[in-house]
């Protein structure tokens, strides 16, 4: 039977009560899922489990591979690797009995302080779209539904449940919508709406964006799920095109926390900033049934919701029975795979490949026999991720000290230097989560040592190379107050740098941070949140076993240089409205336009090898080819980037350049390759509020190079 007939026949057999059970979440009897649909046993529709994402699988009480933060995956500029990571996450979801993964997150990095930047991919829509599509493709290749989130303009955590992104149509179309469009084009099975409002309307009620754009214009035929407790109203949401309410039931203890009788409107209680009202649930239960009875919601809408859910269940083999969870480590398409060696390897690959070498005066790679001082307040802990719904608990992890000790042939000493940086977590902010329930399971002991700056300086003086590990601490539901590193870490780096001119700094951050000492040290690496492979990946790059082939998916600059700085109206907003007045001039588009040199530009990252570029030539209407040669005596990985400069058009303010495509290539010493780049249509187009997508006639310049500020060859292209 054809898929549509199969789901159509099933739908025809369901009563209204049964249909309603498929559109509203319920409590998972096994307690592992983040969201649970009970299914309809009599009709042969099994339960359906949705699980977080996106840094690995966060099934309650279960361990799984802790992959690097999404921003690290993005920094690889390697869509095949993103695909492999997605497939691994899909297999792990299956092994843990889950059916849909709540990943990837593809919101554009607009605000450098955003607490969830680590879960996102890029400040550029073509880049975010390509990496996001790779992840979607991978997850779904393992027969697990991918859920692209959070649709749309969820670019800050401050007041995320109420703030309205006031954003013009051109900016939405050119910047914020394209990564979601790319996921839809990649066949994503599900889209999660954002908590926030857009131009005044809550996203779950946004008929134009959900109904007209996503489902209508883009032809999305999967299901749209609410963010948790983020469904605003039964009628508005159903008519806007929402298909599933999650989690559908109040969080245990939430009502009590809110002083039980919320119906009375207890004025003493306020949900903390960024935390949704966890009693706001059940709208797609009786209230939806009533709205259908009263004619406010057409009955066909309920059928459409169910058809979309059954459609995805059918597409991924959930309606033909027989899926079982695997034993640990077992590999089988049906049974999934958990914490296997190949998954550990993929996590390590992404962590190493996503590492960005900002600067290097020649101290790196380290000599095998160098005496190394491993310094930093958290060198005995892996940096798994940020706080919140993406927290993943691994079976196995490696700390920076362990990684370096197992690789080094010289002496290794350790010093903490300054007080430990504590992780922050959304779960600490939830009024109804007890301390025992905290998701990361790693209660930190902040009293376990007496750090001493003098010890760190002594260790630095005695070593050939001091390697200082610094980190920020970010979480879902909170933005950072500052881009400065927390605690006394800047002081620590400066003291170590003054003691030894070979100081190397390894930064672990969820997005841009300020590095005031960057010119005073010998080398700086950015490792994002490297996940369980932390120390191994750090050692592999530091000793040159792996080339640091990550490139920046986001501009690094002092906080005051970003377009959202110093303008409360833009960020965090005034009267619950954040005005996206900078328009499309976000990230490098802003820095180019304002003619400001960032600390490190978009696309930046050194290799241990050296690459030379020959002249680019056209290789088809949407393809350019450029010869790239590795002129070093070691192999290396280059990320070749193509940007497009549009012709000037009267009355239209366009970015100077926009990323059109990229390609990562591994080149052996002395190897030369012609690298082909596909140019994305988006880089040539602009969205005109009256006439829609427009490609201005004229000569465009394709710029090809190593970063947005390091162009090596250009080519005119007429359109
Ligand atoms: C987050 C989502 C997540 C969901 C379920 C929400 O707080 O915004 O990204 O998937 O919770 O945990």
Boltz pocket constraint, residues with backbone or C-beta under 6 A from the ligand:
constraints:
  - pocket:
      binder: B
      contacts: [[A, 34], [A, 52], [A, 53], [A, 102], [A, 149], [A, 227], [A, 228], [A, 389]]
      max_distance: 6.0
